[in-house]
Amino acid sequence: MVADADGKTSPVISLVAGGIAGGVESACTYPFEFAKTRVQLYGHEGIRNPFRVVAKVAREEGIRALYKGCSTMIVGSIGKDAVRFVAFDSIRSLFEDPATHRSSTAQSIASGMLTGVVASTAVVTPSERIKTALIDDARTARRFRSPAHCVAVLWREQGPLRALYSGYATTTLKQVGTTGFRLGSYAALKDWERARGVPVDGAAASFANGALAGTLTTLATQPFDTVKTKAQQARAVRTAECVRAILAEDGVRGFWRGTVMRLGRTVMAGGILFTANEQALKLLKAVFG
């Protein structure tokens, strides 16, 4: 993800490593993403502990229900993180010091924000839209037989733009914040540690830095995620309608609905994502040079 201290990472290696990291992270943490999405669509229903939400769904609907929409998210995450990591490296290289290959914190965050726009447009909004529609449909009409069938039905009923890009504005705002905070803070943490002689290449350091970056990201971007989820349910809903509904149901604090659920995923996800990416980079560089 971040170029080595003594050189640059090949875009192809960065692309492959990012895709591997995204797939591993999504497969490991999807039940928490499912729980967060359920809470944002239907409320807490008296349960705020993410483990209890997961247990309740598994008990009442079966283990398979926890992975509804998982294949869509894994495919989307492979594409998203492949695009995101290689785009971030490419954009950040425009700002970095050519001698040290380091950027300021502000430059790292700006690079991450620009990367968020690219990722949202290319991959994130369509995959999130289908994932959310599948989770919503599993609780309501149960019309969709598969991700491909979901796309076909929504395309026919709502047209291609609304089928794949409902919630684009809020998803992009979330991605700008998420990618800016997560990649920017992670890069800044590594640069800060390198400058003080702290080892940064081990799995433990990658996991800790990634978990901290994930926590900061979640707290800062949760309102965008909540509105985005509401806007991407199976039926066509406008963003303004979603904002009014959240305010009417829970007031301003409703925009942070599902924060605990999302933290349960993103703290682990941040650690897993960056650790998997760093280890995949090492393996790919050892194999391909």
C-alpha positions in Angstrom: 0.0 0.0 0.0 2.7 2.5 1.1 5.9 2.5 -0.9 8.9 1.1 0.8 11.2 3.5 2.6 13.8 3.0 -0.1 11.8 2.8 -3.2 8.4 2.5 -5.0 6.0 -0.4 -5.2 5.1 -1.7 -8.7 1.5 -0.7 -9.6 0.8 -4.3 -10.7 2.1 -5.8 -7.4 0.2 -3.1 -5.5 -3.0 -4.0 -7.5 -2.7 -7.7 -6.8 -1.8 -7.3 -3.2 -4.7 -4.9 -2.6 -7.1 -7.4 -4.2 -5.9 -10.2 -2.0 -6.1 -8.1 1.1 -9.6 -6.9 0.3 -10.9 -10.5 -0.3 -9.3 -11.8 2.9 -10.7 -8.9 5.0 -14.2 -9.2 3.7 -14.5 -13.0 4.1 -13.2 -12.7 7.7 -15.4 -9.9 8.9 -18.7 -10.1 6.9 -21.0 -11.2 9.7 -20.3 -7.8 11.4 -21.0 -6.0 8.2 -24.3 -7.9 7.9 -25.3 -7.0 11.5 -24.4 -3.3 10.9 -26.5 -3.1 7.7 -29.5 -4.8 9.5 -29.3 -2.2 12.3 -29.1 0.7 9.9 -32.1 -0.5 7.9 -34.4 -1.6 10.8 -33.0 -0.2 14.0 -31.4 -1.8 17.0 -34.5 -3.8 18.0 -33.3 -3.7 21.5 -29.8 -5.1 20.8 -26.7 -3.0 20.5 -24.0 -5.7 21.0 -22.8 -6.8 17.6 -22.1 -10.3 18.8 -25.7 -10.6 20.1 -27.1 -9.4 16.7 -25.0 -12.0 14.9 -26.1 -14.7 17.4 -29.8 -13.7 17.1 -29.7 -13.9 13.3 -27.9 -17.2 13.3 -30.3 -18.7 15.8 -33.5 -17.4 14.0 -32.5 -17.5 10.4 -29.6 -19.9 10.2 -25.8 -19.4 9.7 -26.2 -18.9 6.0 -28.3 -15.8 6.6 -25.2 -14.0 8.0 -23.5 -14.3 4.6 -26.4 -13.0 2.5 -24.7 -10.6 0.0 -21.2 -11.8 1.1 -20.1 -13.0 -2.4 -21.0 -9.5 -3.8 -19.0 -7.8 -1.0 -16.0 -10.1 -1.5 -15.9 -9.5 -5.3 -16.5 -5.8 -4.6 -13.8 -5.6 -2.0 -11.2 -7.3 -4.2 -11.9 -4.8 -6.9 -12.2 -1.9 -4.4 -9.0 -2.5 -2.6 -7.1 -3.4 -5.7 -8.1 0.0 -7.2 -7.8 1.8 -3.9 -4.3 0.6 -3.1 -2.8 1.1 -6.5 -4.6 4.5 -7.0 -3.4 5.7 -3.6 0.2 4.7 -4.3 0.1 6.5 -7.7 -1.6 9.6 -6.3 0.6 9.8 -3.2 3.8 9.5 -5.4 2.8 12.9 -7.0 3.1 14.6 -3.6 6.0 12.7 -1.9 9.5 13.8 -1.4 11.5 12.2 -4.2 14.5 11.6 -1.9 12.8 10.1 1.1 9.5 8.8 -0.6 7.5 10.3 2.3 4.6 12.7 2.3 3.2 15.0 5.0 0.1 13.9 6.9 -2.0 16.4 4.9 -0.7 15.1 1.6 -1.4 11.5 2.6 -5.0 12.3 3.6 -5.5 14.3 0.4 -4.2 11.4 -1.6 -6.6 9.1 0.2 -9.6 11.4 -0.4 -8.9 11.5 -4.2 -8.5 7.7 -4.1 -11.9 7.5 -2.5 -13.6 9.2 -5.4 -12.0 6.8 -7.9 -12.9 3.7 -5.8 -16.5 4.8 -5.3 -17.1 5.4 -8.9 -15.3 2.3 -10.3 -16.4 -0.4 -7.8 -17.7 0.6 -4.3 -21.1 2.1 -5.1 -22.3 -0.7 -7.4 -21.1 -3.5 -5.0 -22.5 -1.8 -1.9 -25.9 -1.2 -3.6 -26.3 -4.8 -4.5 -25.1 -6.1 -1.2 -27.5 -3.8 0.7 -30.4 -4.7 -1.6 -29.7 -8.4 -1.0 -29.7 -8.0 2.8 -32.8 -5.9 2.7 -34.6 -8.3 0.4 -33.7 -11.3 2.6 -35.7 -9.6 5.5 -38.6 -8.4 3.3 -39.8 -9.7 -0.1 -37.2 -12.4 -0.7 -37.4 -11.8 -4.5 -33.7 -12.1 -5.4 -32.2 -15.5 -6.1 -28.6 -14.4 -6.5 -26.5 -11.2 -6.9 -26.9 -11.5 -10.7 -30.7 -11.9 -10.4 -30.8 -8.9 -8.1 -29.0 -6.7 -10.7 -31.3 -7.9 -13.4 -34.5 -7.2 -11.5 -33.3 -3.8 -10.3 -32.0 -2.9 -13.8 -35.4 -3.7 -15.3 -37.5 -1.9 -12.6 -35.3 1.1 -11.8 -33.0 1.5 -14.8 -29.2 1.1 -14.8 -28.2 4.2 -12.9 -30.6 3.7 -10.0 -30.0 -0.1 -10.0 -26.2 0.3 -9.6 -25.7 3.9 -8.4 -28.4 4.6 -5.8 -26.7 6.4 -2.9 -23.7 7.4 -5.1 -23.3 10.8 -3.4 -23.3 9.5 0.2 -21.2 6.5 -0.8 -18.6 8.8 -2.4 -18.6 11.1 0.5 -18.1 8.2 2.8 -15.3 6.8 0.6 -13.6 10.2 0.5 -13.6 10.3 4.3 -12.9 6.6 4.8 -10.1 6.4 2.3 -8.7 9.7 3.4 -8.7 8.9 7.1 -7.8 5.2 6.8 -5.0 5.3 4.2 -3.9 8.8 5.2 -3.7 8.0 8.9 -2.1 4.6 8.3 0.6 6.2 6.1 1.2 9.0 8.6 1.5 6.5 11.4 4.1 4.5 9.5 6.1 7.6 8.5 6.0 8.9 12.1 7.2 5.5 13.4 9.9 5.2 10.8 11.2 8.7 11.6 11.7 7.6 15.2 13.3 4.2 14.4 10.2 2.1 15.3 10.0 -1.1 13.3 7.0 -0.9 11.0 7.2 -4.0 8.7 6.1 -6.7 11.1 2.6 -8.2 11.1 1.9 -7.0 14.7 2.8 -3.4 13.8 0.7 -3.5 10.6 -2.3 -4.9 12.5 -2.1 -2.3 15.3 -1.7 0.6 13.0 -4.5 -0.6 10.8 -6.8 -1.2 13.7 -6.2 2.4 15.0 -6.7 3.8 11.5 -9.9 1.9 11.2 -11.3 3.2 14.5 -10.6 6.8 13.6 -12.2 6.3 10.2 -15.4 4.7 11.6 -16.1 7.5 14.1 -15.5 10.2 11.5 -17.5 8.7 8.7 -20.4 6.9 10.3 -23.1 9.5 9.3 -22.3 9.0 5.6 -22.5 5.2 6.1 -25.8 5.3 7.8 -27.5 7.5 5.1 -25.8 5.4 2.4 -27.2 2.2 3.7 -30.8 3.7 3.9 -30.5 4.9 0.4 -29.4 1.6 -1.0 -32.2 -0.6 0.3 -34.1 -2.7 -2.3 -36.8 -0.2 -3.0 -35.9 3.1 -4.7 -35.4 5.8 -2.0 -33.9 9.3 -2.3 -31.1 10.6 -0.1 -33.1 13.5 1.3 -35.9 11.1 2.2 -33.4 8.9 4.1 -32.0 11.9 6.0 -35.5 12.9 7.1 -36.4 9.3 8.1 -33.3 9.0 10.3 -33.9 12.3 12.0 -37.6 11.4 12.6 -36.7 8.0 14.1 -33.7 8.8 16.3 -32.8 12.5 15.9 -29.2 13.5 15.2 -27.8 10.5 17.1 -29.5 8.3 14.5 -26.7 9.2 12.1 -24.4 7.1 14.3 -26.7 4.1 14.3 -24.7 0.9 13.9 -21.4 2.5 15.1 -20.7 -0.3 17.6 -21.5 -2.8 14.9 -19.3 -1.1 12.4 -16.5 -0.7 14.9 -16.7 -4.5 15.6 -15.9 -5.0 12.0 -13.6 -2.1 11.1 -11.2 -2.5 14.0 -10.5 -6.1 13.0 -10.9 -5.2 9.3 -8.3 -2.4 9.5 -5.8 -4.7 11.1 -6.5 -7.6 8.8 -6.6 -5.5 5.6 -3.2 -3.8 6.2 -1.6 -6.9 7.6 -2.8 -9.0 4.6 -1.7 -6.3 2.2 1.8 -5.9 3.7 2.3 -9.7 3.8 1.0 -10.1 0.2 3.4 -7.4 -1.0 6.3 -9.1 0.6 5.4 -12.5 -0.9 4.8 -11.0 -4.4 8.0 -9.0 -4.3 9.9 -12.2 -3.3 8.4 -14.1 -6.1 8.4 -11.5 -8.9 11.0 -9.1 -7.7 
